[in-house]
Amino acid sequence: MFAILELIIEATVNFIANLGYWGIGIGMAIESANIPLPSEVILPFGGYLISQSKLTFWGAVLAGTAGGTFGSIASYALGSWGGLPLLLRYGRYVHISGARLEQATRWFDRYGEKAVFFARLLPVIRTFISLPAGIARMNFGRFVVYTFLGSLPWSALLTYVGVKLGENWRAIEPLFQQFDIVIILAVVGLIIYYWWRRRRNGAETV
């Protein structure tokens, strides 16, 4: 399994090195369409290329964000067109396990449409949140806006880390666990704040 992962990483790096911004955008579109191509490789390597003056920071960030948005639209369309039965039946062939789909669905059911934004900041679930949004036929315009805005800080963070690490960009793999904790705490804080605001506004109208 480790050897296969190394081959995927090597192929991804070569792809981005040859295509630049297009490589980042296409790679992020593939990842956001539920195909196992980790953004933790795509964006940090883009950051490394920035440190070598081969790309610009905001060019790479916007390429990653746009690619992630287009891939998410494909995932949304899959959920909207095929619905839950299709995903449960054939999802395993494209790396969509029942457990991951259930986790994303719980997030969407609990937090509504804004889950599309918040989930973009979390590993794993960020890739699959488009599916329940499509199944629920979420307003497409809001879906695109929330997806873009949620993907932007994720792309900026991983690209920035790649810039700072330079040739050691793969060191993000163990470091990323620490970033996960910070991101998760921030998201939890935002959710609590949103819940508190809604409850306070409800009490004021009584």
C-alpha positions as MATLAB code, in Angstrom:
seq = 'MFAILELIIEATVNFIANLGYWGIGIGMAIESANIPLPSEVILPFGGYLISQSKLTFWGAVLAGTAGGTFGSIASYALGSWGGLPLLLRYGRYVHISGARLEQATRWFDRYGEKAVFFARLLPVIRTFISLPAGIARMNFGRFVVYTFLGSLPWSALLTYVGVKLGENWRAIEPLFQQFDIVIILAVVGLIIYYWWRRRRNGAETV';
ca = [
       0.000    0.000    0.000;
       2.846    2.378    0.882;
       4.511    1.695   -2.480;
       1.269    2.552   -4.315;
       0.947    5.805   -2.356;
       4.529    6.745   -3.244;
       3.803    6.127   -6.921;
       0.711    8.352   -6.712;
       2.706   11.123   -5.018;
       5.526   10.896   -7.577;
       3.078   10.989  -10.496;
       1.240   13.963   -8.950;
       4.463   15.897   -8.412;
       5.599   15.312  -12.002;
       2.160   16.313  -13.301;
       2.195   19.614  -11.425;
       5.834   20.313  -12.273;
       4.994   20.002  -15.980;
       1.657   21.848  -16.025;
       2.078   24.430  -13.245;
      -1.182   26.176  -12.374;
      -3.184   23.828  -14.587;
      -1.626   20.864  -12.798;
      -2.665   22.265   -9.410;
      -6.189   23.039  -10.639;
      -6.720   19.654  -12.278;
      -5.248   17.838   -9.280;
      -7.557   19.643   -6.854;
     -10.540   19.004   -9.138;
      -9.740   15.284   -9.087;
      -9.426   15.296   -5.283;
     -12.690   17.192   -4.830;
     -14.466   14.734   -7.120;
     -13.883   12.020   -4.482;
     -10.868   10.432   -6.195;
      -7.996    9.692   -3.752;
      -5.463   12.343   -4.735;
      -4.515   14.198   -1.509;
      -4.489   17.990   -1.457;
      -1.795   17.634    1.216;
       0.519   16.716   -1.670;
      -0.827   18.967   -4.443;
      -0.820   22.313   -2.644;
       2.401   22.018   -0.606;
       4.292   21.016   -3.747;
       2.780   24.071   -5.425;
       4.178   26.050   -2.495;
       7.600   24.530   -3.117;
       7.434   25.677   -6.757;
       6.602   29.168   -5.489;
       9.726   29.090   -3.303;
      11.655   28.315   -6.507;
      10.049   31.349   -8.227;
       8.275   29.104  -10.749;
       4.764   30.084   -9.635;
       3.151   32.959   -7.747;
       1.441   32.487   -4.395;
      -2.006   33.797   -5.300;
      -1.882   32.168   -8.703;
      -1.368   28.777   -7.071;
      -3.997   29.440   -4.381;
      -6.633   30.505   -6.905;
      -5.787   27.561   -9.174;
      -6.293   25.192   -6.241;
      -9.500   26.905   -5.151;
     -10.975   26.966   -8.656;
     -10.026   23.343   -9.248;
     -11.536   22.301   -5.927;
     -14.730   24.167   -6.764;
     -15.123   22.519  -10.179;
     -14.439   19.075   -8.725;
     -17.008   19.721   -6.005;
     -19.575   20.696   -8.639;
     -19.036   17.308  -10.282;
     -19.528   15.629   -6.903;
     -22.675   17.709   -6.284;
     -24.032   16.670   -9.682;
     -23.373   13.023   -8.859;
     -25.357   13.312   -5.628;
     -28.146   15.273   -7.286;
     -28.444   12.998  -10.313;
     -27.912    9.569   -8.794;
     -29.088   10.109   -5.249;
     -28.205    8.026   -2.217;
     -29.029    4.571   -3.722;
     -26.523    5.036   -6.561;
     -23.768    6.190   -4.201;
     -24.316    3.319   -1.789;
     -24.288    0.812   -4.632;
     -21.337    2.057   -6.684;
     -19.534    4.478   -4.376;
     -16.889    1.980   -3.302;
     -15.536    1.929   -6.854;
     -14.618    5.622   -6.611;
     -13.431    5.632   -2.997;
     -16.797    6.665   -1.498;
     -17.323    4.413    1.503;
     -20.637    4.203    3.316;
     -18.994    5.410    6.535;
     -17.560    8.553    4.906;
     -20.806    9.336    3.154;
     -22.701    8.897    6.417;
     -20.271   11.219    8.220;
     -20.704   13.926    5.574;
     -24.479   13.472    5.612;
     -24.607   13.910    9.408;
     -22.670   17.163    9.079;
     -25.049   18.442    6.412;
     -28.155   17.390    8.341;
     -26.918   18.969   11.553;
     -25.569   22.280   10.280;
     -27.541   22.760    7.068;
     -26.146   24.474    3.996;
     -23.372   26.236    5.932;
     -21.815   22.811    6.483;
     -20.629   23.103    2.873;
     -18.418   26.011    3.979;
     -17.245   24.675    7.344;
     -16.511   21.166    6.074;
     -14.062   22.544    3.498;
     -11.727   23.278    6.404;
     -11.626   19.680    7.638;
      -9.635   16.760    6.229;
     -11.521   13.822    4.661;
     -15.044   15.176    5.210;
     -14.273   18.198    2.997;
     -14.053   15.886    0.004;
     -17.444   14.239    0.536;
     -19.669   17.082    1.775;
     -20.736   17.880   -1.815;
     -22.563   14.557   -2.091;
     -25.241   15.149    0.584;
     -25.559   18.740   -0.668;
     -26.383   17.350   -4.102;
     -28.740   14.721   -2.712;
     -30.592   17.464   -0.793;
     -30.703   19.602   -3.981;
     -29.134   22.530   -2.145;
     -29.440   25.831   -4.023;
     -26.688   25.552   -6.637;
     -25.604   29.194   -6.489;
     -25.122   29.105   -2.718;
     -23.342   25.764   -3.026;
     -20.787   27.242   -5.432;
     -20.235   30.349   -3.280;
     -19.841   28.379   -0.024;
     -17.541   25.879   -1.730;
     -15.296   28.577   -3.175;
     -15.103   30.548    0.079;
     -14.412   27.414    2.129;
     -11.796   26.083   -0.304;
      -9.876   29.378   -0.420;
      -8.393   29.321    3.128;
      -7.620   25.599    2.811;
      -5.689   26.215   -0.412;
      -3.933   29.252    1.041;
      -2.892   27.408    4.209;
      -1.402   24.353    2.517;
       0.270   26.434   -0.188;
       1.795   28.763    2.414;
       3.148   25.807    4.389;
       4.718   24.462    1.204;
       6.383   27.833    0.570;
       7.846   27.902    4.080;
       9.061   24.298    3.968;
      10.637   24.639    0.518;
      12.486   21.469   -0.448;
      11.170   19.850    2.752;
       7.566   20.313    1.665;
       6.713   16.677    2.416;
       7.382   17.321    6.094;
       3.794   18.575    6.208;
       2.560   14.998    6.515;
       3.352   14.687   10.271;
       2.915   18.415   10.880;
      -0.553   18.415    9.352;
      -2.009   16.581   12.349;
      -1.249   19.659   14.468;
      -2.964   21.943   11.963;
      -5.991   19.641   12.044;
      -6.448   20.302   15.762;
      -6.287   24.084   15.320;
      -8.686   24.023   12.379;
     -11.160   21.751   14.124;
     -11.150   23.934   17.249;
     -11.735   27.018   15.120;
     -14.649   25.399   13.299;
     -16.189   24.177   16.565;
     -15.871   27.709   17.944;
     -17.639   29.162   14.897;
     -20.431   26.606   15.157;
     -20.959   27.362   18.865;
     -20.979   31.093   18.124;
     -23.526   30.635   15.311;
     -25.751   28.494   17.562;
     -25.492   31.037   20.394;
     -26.426   33.922   18.060;
     -29.463   32.057   16.749;
     -30.609   31.168   20.244;
     -30.157   34.744   21.489;
     -32.008   36.185   18.520;
     -34.816   33.692   19.098;
     -35.069   34.694   22.758;
     -35.240   38.396   21.795;
     -38.206   37.816   19.508;
     -40.254   36.061   22.213;
];
